[in-house]
Amino acid sequence: MVNRSYHCPEFNTVLCGNMTDRERLGLPEHYVTDRLTIQASGIYEELKNFNKDALVTCVEDRGSSLEKRFVAGNLLSLLGDPRINTRNPNMINISGGRAMIGLKESDVVKVMTTFDKLGLDESWIRKECPRHEILLNDYRIGQYPVTNQEYRDFLIATNYPEIPSSWTFCLFPIERANHPVYTLSAQACDAYAQWLTAETGRNFRLPTESEWEFAAAGFEGREFPWGEEFDADLANTCETGFFSSSPVGIFHGGESVFGVYDMAGNVEEYVSSDYAPYPNGVKINDHLSEIHGSYRIARGGSFARFRDLARTKRRHGHNPKSTTYTMGFRLVEEF
């Protein structure tokens, strides 16, 4: 489990107020050493001469430490990660049928109590209500979110004008090639899916909210992709202490029941759905509505957000007033 010495304790304040980005991360304004700097010293030296196959073996080894898998993944970024194939991404088959989506009204108080030190507004949680049944067709969903490498291939092929603002000086971050791409608009994510559809003759798009939630929560409607209790070593959130994106697919045990990785943390993911109340639900006019009016829903937590956003039912979106919103995406393929 996480050694909390490398990041600040939780705080009880509303996160959308007048706070600095470091305060939103639960960090002091002065420098503190992150978890990787403390615990990964020597791992690069150990792995620096490994070839691609050996590094993939390390990344996929559930017995390796999380820090070792992180370092192996970063080295794969520099060498070229064979797990990443832009025009033939790894997709997971999801059988459709009747599924329950959303939160029971009676569970709102439980959620607020469980996360009472994170400054949540109850209206944010009420957006998840009521729990309701939907009918899903069969679909495929990306095993991983779309990576920097894949988005770079798209930019080269199309000259699309939107370069992620997380790319310093608009330069491709080769050291993070197999990390999820983030700081994108929803429109750029849609454009990527349309391009890949044209390139491959397959039918790619962003998932609907229901498709995303079902792939994360399964028939059981799990609170987190792996179960009911949060574990900071199973998803890359603020509690994990990396404060950086991570190579895709390294959080073994944190994948959903279908084998889909990084749905609880790493980067937030746009879906294809704009916010609207669920059937028989009440429209919530919160700070996102005040900023945007209509806005695209995002799902999943991130390395820059706390564990409450890692819940499978949480509905949120982009807040342009803070750089701690790390908006990325993953693909769905229709059969």
Helices and strands as residue ranges (DSSP letters): G 4-6, H 21-24, H 35-39, H 43-47, H 52-59, H 66-79, E 91-94, E 97-101, G 105-107, H 108-114, G 116-118, H 122-126, E 132-136, E 139-142, H 148-158, G 168-170, G 174-176, H 186-200, E 204-205, H 209-217, G 238-240, E 268-274, H 287-292, E 296-299, G 307-310, E 327-329, E 332-334
